[in-house]
């Protein structure tokens, strides 16, 4: 079951039939020169000593000026010390841009306009659902009407909807894996693939899926792993280099580091960043 947006949500049709921040279709900048973006996942910065501003400074020192927003950084609580305004200030003070945004279905219903405006103001073009849950194929497919509603609203505002895989979407149900069911049954949904989840025992080669969904991959989360856990990028069993090269060959232009960053891990993370940058240019 899904829950419709509450009354007053900007995606609920008004009397004039127009909702959202913009009306009409947004024309792409056809003269723009496409370049590859290397960003950093905000979730992976949550433990960095000194708070968000210090974390953004550290990523800037790694040569990264783009962050993937995360709704968990700004709890929906008036007493919290981190507000939307403080995140804006931290991003602006360091000169950071945004790419994508890990924002839940619940945030769409409760704080859509705030997150929409943050994404657009800092240059992002995708709202990515970071997780959902179904205990059966029927329950997974029952999520799609809500996803379609979200995608239609986002499109009116110049954004696209994506979905990020974890291990639960790499479970086979029926003739396909869960992630395939979601993408195959909703052509307007984009995929955000998480390299480190594609362990050999799951029976999927990520590069095959990147080719299958060419033109529909909004970004790739870069990390690596083996059966014992996380590894440096390129040293695990997930065929990270192959996945990144295939993504580049099929037009993917956004790669997001998903590696835990604290002061003690800086050297290792720098190696992962340099490795990835060497591939994407």
Secondary structure, 3 states (H helix, E strand, C coil): CCCCCCCCCCCCCCCCCCCCCCCCCCCCCCCCCCCCEEEEEHHHHCCCCCCHHHHHHHHHHCCCCEEEEEHHHCCCCCCCCCCHHHHHHHHHHHCCEEEEEECCHHHHHHHHHHHHHHHHHCCCCEEEECCCCCCCHHHHHCCHHHHHHHHHHHHHCCCEEEEECCHHHHCEECCEEHHHHHHHCCCCCEEEEEHHHCCHHHCCCHHHHHHHCCCCEEEEEECEEECCEEECCCCCCCCHHHHHHHHHHCCCCEEEECCCCCHHHHHHHHHHHHHHHHHHC
